[in-house]
């Protein structure tokens, strides 16, 4: 056992300063024991390779593993940081940290775009493939877990990801669920809203794209339009536009105020008319 461990340490000393060990060290802060795990973490399914047993390898299984470990680590960090906040707040904060947007941004900051292997052009633009970097970061966490264990994963998430790229207090206050906020506004102001898909098509890579409009049912006004690679994503973008209009467009705010006044006037007139109708004996 000790001979195997000694051999491994000698091999690592020999490979330090060489690629890909050096690039991975710069990202994670330590030298890998099993370099193949990290190479697989950066292997997109479009560039899958066949191993000696005839199995096709890519980073999808590592991504699955890393996603679960990341969620547990972030949950613990958030729980410890926000000592007296309730479950709903903690859940929302964790969701913001591990969101696709957040993971893609951190992966870009770490330089994973230079490590990832793929077989098509322009993967990181606003396309269906734009989550590749975040997925690779999750796969990297899965590789760290298999190579070094849970404690190493925890240190990487806490010391590298959270401390460098996430302000916990700031992100906890960040608004992300625009659809929920829009629905809350509509209920408070007694407006029915509808999310209608107005167009669907495929992009240059054959991925489905949806365009959704937010409709103010009472007036049949379109107050926001959004596009996304899922209906849910397009609804969020449409709701984001609608909330911006509600909060910043003064002419629209006046328009809404007038609609509500007219609604009250019509209701009062209706109530007066009902009182004038004699009771049948």
C-alpha positions in Angstrom: 0.0 0.0 0.0 2.7 2.5 1.0 4.7 1.6 -2.1 1.8 2.5 -4.3 1.3 5.8 -2.4 5.0 6.6 -2.8 4.9 5.8 -6.5 1.9 8.0 -6.9 3.7 10.9 -5.2 6.8 10.5 -7.3 4.7 10.5 -10.4 2.9 13.7 -9.4 6.2 15.4 -8.6 7.5 14.4 -12.0 4.4 15.8 -13.7 4.1 19.1 -11.7 4.7 22.0 -14.0 3.5 20.0 -17.0 0.2 20.2 -18.8 -2.6 19.5 -18.1 -1.6 19.2 -14.5 -0.5 22.9 -14.3 -3.7 24.2 -15.8 -5.8 22.2 -13.5 -3.7 23.3 -10.5 -4.3 26.9 -11.4 -8.0 26.3 -11.4 -8.5 24.1 -8.3 -5.5 24.9 -6.2 -4.0 21.4 -6.1 -2.5 18.8 -8.3 -4.7 15.9 -9.4 -4.1 12.4 -8.5 -6.2 10.9 -11.3 -5.7 13.2 -14.2 -8.2 11.3 -16.4 -11.1 12.3 -14.2 -10.4 16.0 -14.9 -9.8 15.4 -18.6 -13.2 13.7 -18.7 -14.8 16.6 -16.9 -13.8 18.9 -19.7 -15.1 16.5 -22.4 -18.4 17.7 -23.9 -20.7 14.9 -25.2 -20.1 16.3 -28.8 -16.5 15.2 -28.4 -17.1 11.9 -26.6 -14.3 9.3 -26.8 -14.3 5.5 -26.7 -12.4 3.9 -23.9 -10.6 0.5 -23.9 -13.9 -1.3 -22.9 -15.8 0.3 -25.8 -17.7 2.7 -23.6 -18.2 6.3 -24.8 -16.9 8.8 -22.3 -17.9 12.5 -21.7 -18.6 14.7 -18.8 -22.4 14.1 -18.3 -22.1 11.5 -15.5 -19.6 13.7 -13.7 -21.9 16.6 -14.1 -24.7 14.7 -12.5 -22.5 13.8 -9.5 -21.1 17.3 -9.2 -24.5 18.9 -9.3 -25.6 16.9 -6.2 -22.4 17.6 -4.3 -22.5 21.3 -5.2 -26.0 21.6 -3.9 -25.1 20.0 -0.6 -22.0 22.1 -0.1 -23.8 25.4 -0.9 -26.7 24.5 1.3 -24.3 24.1 4.2 -22.4 27.3 3.5 -25.7 29.3 3.2 -27.1 27.7 6.4 -24.0 28.7 8.4 -23.8 32.2 6.9 -27.4 33.2 7.4 -27.9 32.0 11.0 -31.4 33.2 11.6 -33.1 33.1 8.2 -36.0 30.8 7.3 -36.0 27.8 5.0 -37.6 29.7 2.1 -34.9 32.3 2.1 -32.1 29.7 2.3 -33.6 27.7 -0.6 -33.9 30.8 -2.8 -30.4 31.9 -2.0 -28.9 28.5 -2.8 -30.9 28.4 -6.1 -29.4 31.8 -7.1 -25.8 30.6 -6.4 -26.2 27.3 -8.4 -28.3 28.9 -11.1 -27.2 28.3 -14.8 -26.3 32.0 -15.1 -24.2 32.0 -12.0 -22.4 28.7 -12.8 -21.7 29.8 -16.4 -20.2 33.1 -15.1 -17.9 31.4 -12.6 -16.8 28.8 -15.1 -15.9 31.6 -17.5 -14.0 33.5 -14.7 -12.1 30.2 -14.0 -11.1 29.9 -17.6 -12.9 26.7 -18.3 -13.7 27.9 -21.8 -10.1 27.3 -22.6 -10.2 23.7 -21.2 -13.5 22.4 -22.5 -13.4 20.1 -25.6 -16.3 20.3 -28.0 -16.9 19.7 -31.7 -19.0 22.7 -32.9 -18.5 26.5 -33.3 -19.6 29.3 -31.0 -20.9 27.2 -28.1 -20.9 30.1 -25.5 -23.1 32.6 -27.3 -26.8 33.0 -26.4 -27.7 29.5 -27.7 -28.9 26.3 -26.4 -25.3 25.3 -25.8 -24.5 28.3 -23.6 -24.8 26.3 -20.4 -21.8 24.1 -21.4 -19.4 26.0 -19.2 -21.6 25.7 -16.1 -22.1 22.0 -16.8 -18.4 21.6 -17.1 -17.9 23.3 -13.7 -20.3 20.8 -12.1 -18.4 18.0 -13.8 -15.2 19.4 -12.4 -16.7 19.2 -8.9 -17.6 15.6 -9.6 -14.1 14.9 -10.6 -12.7 16.5 -7.5 -15.0 14.4 -5.4 -13.9 11.1 -7.0 -10.2 12.1 -6.9 -9.9 13.9 -3.6 -13.1 13.3 -1.6 -15.9 15.5 -0.2 -13.6 17.7 2.0 -11.7 18.8 -1.1 -14.9 19.6 -2.9 -16.1 21.7 0.1 -12.8 23.7 0.1 -13.0 24.3 -3.6 -16.6 25.5 -3.5 -16.0 27.7 -0.4 -12.5 29.0 -1.1 -12.5 29.3 -4.9 -16.1 29.7 -6.0 -17.8 31.5 -3.1 -15.0 33.7 -1.8 -13.8 34.8 -5.2 -17.0 35.2 -7.2 -20.0 35.3 -4.9 -21.1 37.9 -2.4 -23.6 36.0 -0.3 -25.4 39.0 1.2 -25.7 40.6 -2.2 -26.9 37.6 -4.1 -29.4 36.8 -1.4 -31.2 40.1 -2.3 -30.9 39.7 -6.0 -34.2 39.4 -7.9 -34.4 36.4 -10.2 -38.0 35.1 -10.3 -39.6 37.9 -12.3 -42.6 35.7 -13.2 -43.4 35.2 -9.5 -43.1 38.9 -8.9 -45.3 39.8 -11.8 -48.0 37.4 -10.6 -47.8 38.9 -7.2 -48.2 42.4 -8.7 -51.2 41.3 -10.8 -52.9 39.8 -7.8 -52.3 42.9 -5.6 -53.7 45.2 -8.3 -56.5 42.8 -9.4 -55.3 42.3 -13.0 -55.4 39.0 -14.8 -52.3 38.3 -16.9 -51.7 35.6 -19.5 -48.4 34.1 -20.9 -49.0 33.4 -24.6 -46.5 31.7 -26.9 -46.6 34.0 -30.0 -43.9 32.3 -32.0 -41.7 29.1 -32.0 -38.9 28.2 -34.3 -35.5 26.5 -34.4 -32.1 28.2 -34.3 -29.2 27.4 -36.5 -28.3 24.3 -34.5 -31.8 22.9 -34.7 -32.7 23.8 -31.1 -36.3 24.9 -30.4 -36.8 28.6 -29.5 -40.0 30.1 -28.0 -41.2 33.7 -27.9 -43.7 34.5 -25.2 -45.8 37.6 -24.6 -47.3 38.8 -21.3 -50.8 40.0 -21.9 -52.8 42.3 -19.5 -56.1 40.5 -20.0 -58.4 43.4 -19.0 -57.0 45.7 -21.6 -55.5 43.2 -24.0 -52.2 45.0 -23.8 -48.9 43.3 -24.4 -46.6 44.5 -21.6 -43.6 42.2 -22.1 -42.0 39.9 -24.7 -39.3 37.3 -24.0 -37.4 34.6 -25.9 -35.9 31.4 -24.6 -34.9 27.8 -25.3 -37.8 26.6 -23.1 -41.3 28.0 -22.6 -40.4 28.7 -18.9 -37.2 30.6 -19.9 -39.2 32.7 -22.4 -41.8 33.5 -19.8 -39.2 34.6 -17.3 -37.7 37.0 -19.9 -41.1 38.3 -20.8 -42.0 38.9 -17.1 -38.6 40.7 -16.6 -39.5 43.1 -19.4 -43.0 43.6 -18.0 -41.7 44.3 -14.4 -39.3 46.8 -15.8 -42.1 48.5 -17.6 -44.3 48.5 -14.5 -41.5 50.0 -12.3 -39.9 52.5 -14.6 -42.4 53.6 -17.4 -44.3 56.6 -15.9 -46.7 56.8 -18.8 -47.6 53.1 -18.3 -48.0 53.7 -14.5 -50.4 56.5 -15.3 -52.2 54.3 -17.8 -52.6 51.6 -15.1 -53.9 54.2 -12.6 -56.5 55.4 -15.1 -57.6 51.8 -15.8 -58.1 51.2 -12.1 -60.0 54.5 -11.7 -62.3 53.6 -14.6 -62.8 50.1 -13.0 -63.9 51.7 -9.7 -66.2 54.2 -11.5 -67.9 51.4 -13.4 -68.3 49.3 -10.3 -69.8 52.3 -8.4 -72.3 53.0 -11.2 -73.2 49.3 -11.3 -73.8 49.3 -7.6 -76.0 52.5 -7.8 -78.0 50.9 -10.6 -78.7 47.8 -8.5 -80.1 49.9 -5.7 -82.6 51.7 -8.0 -84.2 48.4 -9.0 -87.3 47.9 -6.9 -87.7 44.7 -4.9 -90.4 42.4 -6.3 -93.1 41.6 -3.8 
